[in-house]
Amino acid sequence: MKKFFLVILKAISAFIGVVVIYLLCGYFIPFIAVPAQPVNEPRNIEAYILTNGVHTDIVVPIKSAEIDWSKQIPFENTRSKRTDFKYLAIGWGDKGFYLETPTWAELKPSVAFKATFWLSESAMHCTFYDEMTEGKDCVKLHLTKTEYLNLIRFIKQKFERDQNGNPILIKTDAVYGQNDAFYDAVGSYSFMNTCNTWTNDGLKAAGQKAALWTPSDFGIFRHYQK
């Protein structure tokens, strides 16, 4: 019995040690910056990064010379079915968190465990907006045509697609409002690969300032503080 308790204590100590190391890495590694890539083209395409305090989205203009996102993400898949929006916010994350956890108070241990250890599916959350307002929670990006094409490629490859190549809508009542929808995504969420890690990788793909690695929105936005 004594050996059993020693094993339990060692396991608990090891778990606590991993958590502490993760928290330290999650705080300090984001201070290591990946600088923006030098360009020769004009930066005349506006995009944004948006946070709700925990989760980040990449925000793109719905229609531009490079792509019409409404052909990929139809307006009619939202409750409002409006067609006059200007921007589309796109975020990648754990499907269980998105669909089963409206608030942190409703977080189930099973959902948290699966999300932490690569055991659940992922989803794309797409939200339409009329306007974007710069602030602490919203930063404007100025992209070249090439950078934006790279960002488009990065975003599109994360959507799971049907036999016709179209993003697969998740039919659910768990949407957050009148102007959003969920789609099946590629990849598994984990404590090493979070929604914010995905956004950070998107910034790298677009040649923008980013953290070396980050699991949090803090790790992204600290590089855009004025």
Backbone bond lengths (Angstrom), bond angles and torsions (degrees), N, CA, C in turn:
res aa  C-N    CA-C-N  psi(-1)  N-CA   C-N-CA  omega(-1)  CA-C   N-CA-C  phi
1 M - - - 1.467 - - 1.533 111.04 -
2 K 1.326 115.53 -38.50 1.458 119.79 179.83 1.524 110.92 -62.96
3 K 1.359 115.21 -42.43 1.472 119.42 178.54 1.527 110.80 -62.82
4 F 1.313 115.47 -37.60 1.469 120.27 -179.91 1.526 110.24 -61.38
5 F 1.318 116.57 -45.97 1.461 120.25 179.93 1.525 111.66 -66.91
6 L 1.340 116.55 -34.33 1.461 119.70 176.93 1.529 110.96 -64.21
7 V 1.341 115.42 -40.43 1.466 120.05 177.97 1.523 110.33 -63.42
8 I 1.343 115.90 -42.82 1.469 120.41 178.77 1.524 110.69 -62.61
9 L 1.318 116.80 -44.02 1.453 120.94 -179.94 1.525 111.46 -63.29
10 K 1.336 116.18 -40.53 1.462 120.24 178.65 1.525 110.88 -65.45
11 A 1.321 115.34 -39.54 1.469 119.64 179.25 1.530 110.72 -64.91
12 I 1.336 115.74 -42.76 1.467 120.16 178.55 1.526 110.34 -64.27
13 S 1.332 116.01 -42.60 1.465 120.31 179.67 1.523 110.93 -62.93
14 A 1.338 115.96 -41.04 1.463 120.15 179.42 1.530 110.68 -64.76
15 F 1.323 115.88 -41.04 1.464 120.50 179.29 1.522 110.66 -63.43
16 I 1.330 115.98 -45.90 1.464 120.25 178.45 1.523 110.51 -60.94
17 G 1.344 116.30 -40.24 1.453 120.70 179.00 1.524 111.88 -61.87
18 V 1.340 116.43 -42.16 1.467 120.80 179.07 1.526 110.26 -64.27
19 V 1.332 115.87 -42.33 1.464 120.17 179.58 1.528 110.75 -62.31
20 V 1.329 116.57 -43.84 1.467 120.61 -179.73 1.531 110.71 -63.21
21 I 1.331 116.21 -44.79 1.467 120.43 179.37 1.530 110.45 -62.16
22 Y 1.343 115.68 -42.05 1.463 120.13 179.13 1.525 111.13 -61.95
23 L 1.325 116.83 -45.07 1.463 120.52 179.95 1.526 111.42 -63.26
24 L 1.310 116.47 -40.19 1.462 119.96 178.92 1.534 110.82 -66.30
25 C 1.341 115.91 -44.19 1.466 119.83 178.50 1.524 110.34 -65.04
26 G 1.349 115.79 -41.00 1.453 120.25 -179.41 1.511 113.07 -64.47
27 Y 1.331 116.31 -23.73 1.459 120.05 178.97 1.530 111.67 -90.72
28 F 1.341 117.27 -45.29 1.456 120.11 -171.13 1.531 114.82 -87.12
29 I 1.335 118.75 -37.08 1.470 120.15 -178.55 1.523 112.26 -60.14
30 P 1.352 119.56 -38.60 1.469 118.99 178.25 1.530 114.79 -59.62
31 F 1.338 118.12 -16.33 1.464 119.67 176.58 1.533 111.11 -71.75
32 I 1.329 116.62 -17.23 1.469 120.07 177.25 1.520 107.55 -80.78
33 A 1.323 115.84 113.91 1.463 120.68 -172.48 1.518 112.58 -89.73
34 V 1.324 114.96 144.58 1.462 122.33 166.49 1.527 105.58 -104.26
35 P 1.318 118.62 112.38 1.471 120.23 -174.24 1.521 112.38 -71.03
36 A 1.315 115.89 158.91 1.456 121.10 175.42 1.520 109.55 -66.19
37 Q 1.323 115.88 146.53 1.458 120.46 -179.81 1.533 110.71 -79.02
38 P 1.316 117.57 139.34 1.472 119.41 177.44 1.526 110.59 -68.41
39 V 1.318 116.41 144.62 1.465 120.90 -177.62 1.522 110.21 -136.02
40 N 1.335 114.71 160.33 1.459 121.21 175.77 1.527 111.54 -111.32
41 E 1.329 116.63 -16.82 1.460 121.19 -179.60 1.527 110.53 -80.87
42 P 1.323 117.37 158.23 1.472 119.99 175.07 1.527 111.18 -70.20
43 R 1.316 115.51 141.82 1.471 120.72 177.30 1.531 108.29 -93.21
44 N 1.303 116.78 84.54 1.472 120.41 -173.56 1.521 114.03 -118.46
45 I 1.336 117.21 15.23 1.461 120.88 176.13 1.523 108.27 -113.79
46 E 1.322 117.00 124.23 1.459 121.40 -178.09 1.529 111.05 -94.68
47 A 1.314 115.43 130.27 1.463 122.37 172.75 1.526 106.48 -135.54
48 Y 1.322 117.52 176.86 1.462 120.72 -176.49 1.524 110.67 -144.47
49 I 1.325 115.39 158.69 1.462 121.48 163.82 1.526 106.30 -116.23
50 L 1.325 115.26 136.39 1.469 121.93 -172.28 1.513 109.24 -130.69
51 T 1.333 117.07 139.62 1.461 121.01 176.43 1.526 110.92 -130.65
52 N 1.333 115.72 148.30 1.462 120.30 172.75 1.524 110.14 -101.33
53 G 1.324 116.23 12.30 1.457 121.75 -178.14 1.506 112.81 104.79
54 V 1.322 116.73 -16.38 1.469 122.28 178.71 1.527 110.24 -134.81
55 H 1.318 115.23 -49.23 1.462 122.26 -172.97 1.527 110.33 -107.96
56 T 1.332 116.40 139.11 1.460 120.74 179.42 1.526 111.67 -111.42
57 D 1.323 114.76 150.59 1.460 123.53 174.61 1.517 109.40 -125.15
58 I 1.320 115.12 154.60 1.459 121.84 167.87 1.527 106.56 -99.03
59 V 1.320 116.79 128.53 1.461 121.18 -176.69 1.528 109.30 -111.25
60 V 1.329 115.90 129.30 1.461 121.20 -176.69 1.531 110.16 -127.88
61 P 1.328 117.29 155.03 1.472 118.91 174.33 1.523 109.10 -67.69
62 I 1.323 117.43 137.85 1.465 119.66 -176.69 1.515 111.31 -64.29
63 K 1.317 116.71 -42.85 1.458 119.55 -177.71 1.520 110.29 -124.77
64 S 1.314 114.86 130.79 1.462 121.72 176.04 1.519 107.28 -152.02
65 A 1.315 115.91 177.01 1.456 119.69 178.88 1.525 111.38 -65.40
66 E 1.353 116.37 -23.20 1.459 120.41 -176.02 1.528 113.02 -84.28
67 I 1.337 117.52 -33.71 1.468 120.77 -176.90 1.529 110.48 -165.24
68 D 1.313 114.55 149.62 1.464 121.82 169.81 1.527 105.89 -110.83
69 W 1.336 116.06 101.46 1.461 120.32 -175.51 1.525 112.83 -65.00
70 S 1.324 117.52 -22.81 1.468 119.60 -179.78 1.527 111.87 -67.58
71 K 1.338 117.20 -16.00 1.459 120.67 174.70 1.523 110.64 -78.48
72 Q 1.331 115.76 -26.69 1.467 121.53 178.18 1.531 110.74 -89.83
73 I 1.333 115.25 -43.00 1.465 122.89 -176.28 1.526 107.33 -119.57
74 P 1.315 119.37 87.05 1.472 122.29 -172.63 1.523 112.97 -62.91
75 F 1.328 115.19 140.97 1.460 120.67 176.49 1.523 111.59 -59.26
76 E 1.330 116.76 -35.70 1.465 120.55 -174.80 1.525 113.75 -67.11
77 N 1.335 117.83 -8.40 1.461 119.97 177.02 1.529 112.64 -81.36
78 T 1.324 117.05 -3.12 1.463 120.86 175.80 1.528 109.66 -97.25
79 R 1.324 116.04 164.26 1.468 120.02 178.78 1.528 111.43 -67.82
80 S 1.326 116.21 -37.73 1.463 118.79 -176.85 1.525 111.99 -73.70
81 K 1.332 115.85 -32.84 1.471 122.72 -179.04 1.536 112.33 60.84
82 R 1.325 116.90 18.67 1.463 120.66 176.14 1.526 110.42 -65.90
83 T 1.315 116.05 153.01 1.460 120.49 -177.76 1.522 113.05 -124.76
84 D 1.335 116.59 14.58 1.460 119.50 -174.26 1.532 113.60 -112.50
85 F 1.321 116.82 21.18 1.463 120.15 178.56 1.529 110.84 -73.46
86 K 1.327 115.54 159.93 1.460 120.87 179.99 1.530 112.91 -109.86
87 Y 1.346 115.80 -26.28 1.461 118.88 -173.83 1.526 111.60 -131.46
88 L 1.331 114.40 153.92 1.460 121.66 176.69 1.519 108.70 -128.05
89 A 1.339 116.62 120.80 1.465 122.06 175.39 1.515 108.76 -95.16
90 I 1.323 116.40 130.81 1.456 121.56 -176.39 1.522 109.09 -126.45
91 G 1.320 115.92 127.41 1.453 121.17 177.20 1.510 110.98 -133.34
92 W 1.310 115.98 146.67 1.465 122.20 176.51 1.520 108.54 -108.65
93 G 1.339 117.46 141.07 1.460 119.05 178.76 1.506 113.06 -169.46
94 D 1.311 115.70 -174.66 1.455 122.00 -179.10 1.523 110.54 -72.21
95 K 1.309 116.42 131.50 1.466 121.43 -176.79 1.526 111.42 -63.32
96 G 1.333 117.13 -38.58 1.455 120.74 179.62 1.514 112.20 -64.89
97 F 1.338 116.58 -43.97 1.458 120.39 176.70 1.520 110.57 -59.57
98 Y 1.320 115.65 -47.39 1.460 120.37 -177.09 1.529 112.53 -61.44
99 L 1.326 116.36 -47.01 1.465 120.33 -169.22 1.523 114.64 -95.94
100 E 1.333 117.13 -20.73 1.468 119.49 -173.79 1.525 113.61 -116.81
101 T 1.337 116.95 0.36 1.464 118.97 -174.71 1.525 110.89 -132.18
102 P 1.333 117.54 75.38 1.465 120.82 178.83 1.524 112.67 -59.03
103 T 1.350 116.84 -35.50 1.459 122.14 177.24 1.521 108.48 -136.77
104 W 1.341 116.23 160.38 1.465 119.93 179.81 1.521 111.56 -61.91
105 A 1.326 117.21 -28.96 1.465 120.67 179.91 1.522 111.79 -65.21
106 E 1.336 116.56 -21.32 1.455 121.35 -178.03 1.529 113.11 -99.24
107 L 1.335 115.92 9.63 1.456 119.98 -179.88 1.522 110.60 -67.39
108 K 1.323 116.47 125.08 1.455 122.59 178.44 1.530 109.46 -90.12
109 P 1.345 117.29 141.15 1.467 119.70 177.83 1.523 112.57 -56.22
110 S 1.335 116.95 -36.71 1.460 120.52 -179.17 1.527 111.52 -64.89
111 V 1.330 116.12 -39.05 1.466 120.82 178.43 1.520 110.01 -66.00
112 A 1.333 116.99 -45.24 1.462 121.76 -179.57 1.524 110.84 -62.97
113 F 1.334 117.04 -41.94 1.469 121.05 -178.57 1.523 110.49 -64.84
114 K 1.325 116.70 -46.92 1.467 120.39 -179.48 1.523 110.96 -62.58
115 A 1.329 116.13 -42.35 1.460 120.03 -178.98 1.521 111.73 -65.50
116 T 1.307 116.76 -35.49 1.456 120.95 -177.15 1.519 112.55 -70.86
117 F 1.340 116.20 -34.54 1.463 119.95 -170.35 1.530 114.02 -117.77
118 W 1.338 117.20 39.89 1.472 121.64 170.86 1.532 113.49 61.10
119 L 1.310 119.86 26.75 1.463 121.66 -172.65 1.522 113.90 -104.64
120 S 1.309 118.54 1.93 1.460 119.78 -177.58 1.522 111.10 -127.24
121 E 1.322 115.40 169.04 1.453 120.93 178.79 1.534 110.29 -83.21
122 S 1.314 115.53 168.49 1.457 120.35 179.46 1.521 110.52 -117.91
123 A 1.311 115.88 168.01 1.465 121.21 -178.51 1.516 109.67 -147.50
124 M 1.330 114.45 157.33 1.458 121.65 172.31 1.522 108.04 -103.91
125 H 1.314 116.21 133.30 1.463 121.04 177.02 1.516 107.83 -109.00
126 C 1.324 116.62 120.46 1.464 121.95 -175.49 1.526 109.85 -118.42
127 T 1.317 116.09 123.51 1.467 121.88 -176.52 1.522 110.24 -127.71
128 F 1.314 116.26 131.31 1.461 121.81 178.82 1.530 110.19 -91.06
129 Y 1.345 115.23 142.85 1.459 121.19 179.68 1.529 110.64 -132.83
130 D 1.336 115.51 150.51 1.460 121.12 174.23 1.525 111.34 -79.43
131 E 1.328 115.50 -46.32 1.457 121.46 -177.42 1.523 109.86 -141.56
132 M 1.314 116.17 159.89 1.451 121.82 172.96 1.519 108.19 -119.38
133 T 1.325 116.68 135.39 1.461 121.66 -179.24 1.519 109.35 -116.21
134 E 1.323 116.50 119.12 1.453 120.20 -179.64 1.526 111.24 -65.39
135 G 1.319 115.48 145.05 1.457 121.29 179.20 1.507 109.65 179.13
136 K 1.326 116.58 -164.60 1.458 120.80 -179.94 1.532 111.97 -63.77
137 D 1.348 115.20 -26.39 1.460 119.25 -178.23 1.525 113.34 -101.90
138 C 1.323 117.12 3.14 1.467 120.44 -175.68 1.524 109.88 -149.25
139 V 1.324 116.46 117.23 1.461 122.23 -177.16 1.522 109.99 -117.63
140 K 1.322 115.70 132.57 1.467 120.58 179.24 1.528 110.29 -84.79
141 L 1.321 115.51 140.03 1.455 122.90 174.95 1.524 108.85 -113.98
142 H 1.316 116.63 146.42 1.458 121.76 176.08 1.525 106.94 -117.32
143 L 1.324 115.62 111.67 1.458 121.53 -173.14 1.531 111.99 -110.98
144 T 1.319 114.87 149.87 1.455 120.02 169.63 1.532 108.23 -82.58
145 K 1.315 116.16 169.96 1.461 120.04 177.64 1.526 110.91 -59.84
146 T 1.319 116.89 -44.20 1.466 120.71 179.79 1.519 111.48 -63.57
147 E 1.336 117.25 -43.52 1.463 120.77 178.85 1.518 110.90 -61.87
148 Y 1.330 116.17 -41.98 1.457 118.95 -179.80 1.521 111.57 -67.27
149 L 1.313 117.70 -38.72 1.470 120.67 176.72 1.530 110.54 -62.09
150 N 1.323 116.88 -37.88 1.466 120.41 176.66 1.524 110.90 -66.74
151 L 1.335 116.64 -38.94 1.466 120.34 177.77 1.526 110.30 -66.73
152 I 1.317 117.90 -42.17 1.467 121.46 177.22 1.515 110.18 -57.54
153 R 1.314 116.53 -46.49 1.466 120.95 179.72 1.528 110.57 -60.78
154 F 1.323 116.50 -42.76 1.465 121.21 179.83 1.526 111.04 -61.22
155 I 1.318 117.12 -45.94 1.467 121.08 -178.13 1.518 110.95 -67.55
156 K 1.318 117.37 -47.00 1.462 121.13 -174.92 1.519 112.76 -62.00
157 Q 1.328 117.23 -34.61 1.460 119.42 -176.34 1.535 112.85 -72.28
158 K 1.335 117.47 -10.46 1.467 120.19 179.85 1.522 112.19 -88.79
159 F 1.329 118.30 -12.93 1.459 121.20 177.73 1.523 110.41 -81.37
160 E 1.329 116.60 131.89 1.452 119.71 169.51 1.527 107.67 -76.35
161 R 1.331 117.18 142.19 1.464 119.81 -172.22 1.525 112.58 -126.83
162 D 1.342 114.19 153.79 1.456 119.62 178.22 1.529 109.97 -82.88
163 Q 1.322 116.78 -174.97 1.455 121.13 -175.79 1.525 113.12 -64.62
164 N 1.326 116.15 -18.23 1.460 120.56 178.05 1.531 112.42 -94.98
165 G 1.327 116.06 2.45 1.454 120.06 178.62 1.506 115.05 84.42
166 N 1.329 117.57 13.04 1.461 121.47 -178.88 1.531 111.38 -96.67
167 P 1.338 118.40 144.53 1.462 120.86 174.35 1.530 110.68 -56.23
168 I 1.329 116.49 143.74 1.465 121.86 -175.60 1.528 109.94 -94.97
169 L 1.324 116.13 112.57 1.463 121.88 179.04 1.515 110.51 -68.63
170 I 1.342 116.57 135.89 1.459 121.86 171.95 1.523 107.49 -92.50
171 K 1.299 116.79 111.90 1.463 120.54 -178.42 1.524 108.77 -80.82
172 T 1.321 115.56 107.59 1.461 121.07 -175.02 1.520 110.71 -151.47
173 D 1.319 115.88 155.20 1.463 121.50 173.93 1.519 111.38 -92.87
174 A 1.334 116.51 3.67 1.460 121.05 -175.30 1.522 113.02 -87.04
175 V 1.333 117.00 21.83 1.464 118.94 176.47 1.526 109.56 -68.31
176 Y 1.331 116.78 159.65 1.453 120.89 -173.97 1.521 113.69 -89.27
177 G 1.340 116.63 -14.97 1.458 119.49 -177.82 1.514 110.91 -167.54
178 Q 1.324 115.58 -153.96 1.459 121.64 -177.34 1.531 112.98 -89.35
179 N 1.333 116.22 -13.67 1.463 118.50 -168.89 1.522 114.39 -123.79
180 D 1.325 117.75 25.96 1.461 119.74 -179.05 1.521 111.80 -132.85
181 A 1.328 115.71 165.78 1.455 122.47 179.04 1.525 108.59 -155.74
182 F 1.330 115.96 159.36 1.460 122.03 179.15 1.521 110.32 -113.72
183 Y 1.337 115.17 148.38 1.454 121.64 179.12 1.531 109.43 -135.36
184 D 1.325 116.50 149.59 1.461 120.20 176.46 1.521 109.67 -64.75
185 A 1.332 114.97 145.15 1.462 119.98 -176.20 1.524 111.23 -128.61
186 V 1.310 114.51 167.35 1.452 122.91 178.37 1.525 109.03 -96.60
187 G 1.329 116.85 140.03 1.452 120.74 175.28 1.512 113.86 99.35
188 S 1.326 116.03 166.21 1.461 122.64 -179.08 1.524 110.37 -118.74
189 Y 1.309 114.73 135.85 1.462 122.71 176.32 1.531 108.39 -73.26
190 S 1.323 117.00 148.65 1.461 121.30 173.90 1.522 108.77 -160.11
191 F 1.306 116.48 175.45 1.464 119.44 179.34 1.525 111.03 -67.24
192 M 1.330 117.41 -17.37 1.458 121.34 177.02 1.525 112.60 -94.36
193 N 1.317 116.06 -19.31 1.463 121.07 -175.40 1.522 108.53 -133.45
194 T 1.318 116.35 85.54 1.450 122.11 -174.41 1.524 111.45 -100.24
195 C 1.317 115.58 178.67 1.465 120.71 176.22 1.522 110.82 -58.28
196 N 1.328 116.13 -36.83 1.462 120.54 -178.98 1.526 111.71 -75.96
197 T 1.326 116.75 -31.28 1.460 120.14 173.85 1.523 109.67 -61.21
198 W 1.356 115.49 -41.04 1.460 120.24 179.18 1.527 111.29 -63.39
199 T 1.322 117.23 -45.98 1.462 120.69 178.15 1.516 110.96 -60.91
200 N 1.313 116.50 -43.07 1.462 121.61 178.77 1.528 110.97 -61.11
201 D 1.329 116.35 -41.37 1.466 120.35 177.64 1.530 110.79 -65.89
202 G 1.340 116.42 -33.60 1.457 120.43 176.68 1.523 111.36 -63.81
203 L 1.330 116.19 -40.03 1.454 120.38 177.66 1.529 110.60 -63.74
204 K 1.316 116.72 -40.69 1.468 120.12 176.50 1.521 110.64 -61.61
205 A 1.338 116.58 -44.29 1.463 121.05 -179.26 1.522 111.26 -60.64
206 A 1.345 115.74 -32.40 1.462 121.10 -179.38 1.523 112.66 -89.86
207 G 1.326 116.78 5.37 1.456 120.46 177.84 1.507 114.78 73.06
208 Q 1.341 117.07 24.29 1.468 121.66 -177.94 1.527 111.46 -100.15
209 K 1.319 115.89 167.98 1.460 120.52 175.73 1.527 109.88 -59.65
210 A 1.313 116.64 141.07 1.464 120.92 -179.57 1.519 109.30 -158.18
211 A 1.319 115.02 172.71 1.461 121.02 172.82 1.523 108.98 -89.30
212 L 1.315 116.85 155.78 1.464 120.13 175.23 1.523 109.61 -56.66
213 W 1.325 116.01 -43.71 1.475 123.83 174.83 1.513 107.10 -162.17
214 T 1.313 116.63 143.73 1.467 119.66 175.75 1.520 110.95 -154.81
215 P 1.334 117.50 139.91 1.459 120.94 172.62 1.525 111.87 -95.75
216 S 1.351 117.36 -4.24 1.467 121.11 -171.81 1.522 111.79 -125.07
217 D 1.326 115.68 162.66 1.461 119.85 175.68 1.526 110.86 -70.50
218 F 1.322 116.79 -29.47 1.469 121.21 177.21 1.518 110.95 -55.01
219 G 1.329 116.27 -42.79 1.453 121.05 -177.34 1.511 113.37 -63.46
220 I 1.330 116.60 -25.35 1.466 121.28 176.75 1.524 111.02 -84.28
221 F 1.318 115.41 -54.08 1.461 120.68 -170.51 1.520 113.67 -69.60
222 R 1.328 117.95 -22.01 1.465 118.76 179.11 1.521 110.94 -64.18
223 H 1.337 117.84 -24.35 1.461 120.84 -179.91 1.528 112.13 -83.05
224 Y 1.329 116.35 -2.69 1.462 120.79 178.95 1.520 112.34 -119.51
225 Q 1.321 115.37 11.73 1.460 119.70 176.51 1.510 109.64 -72.30
226 K 1.333 116.20 135.31 1.468 120.65 -179.15 1.513 111.09 -92.18
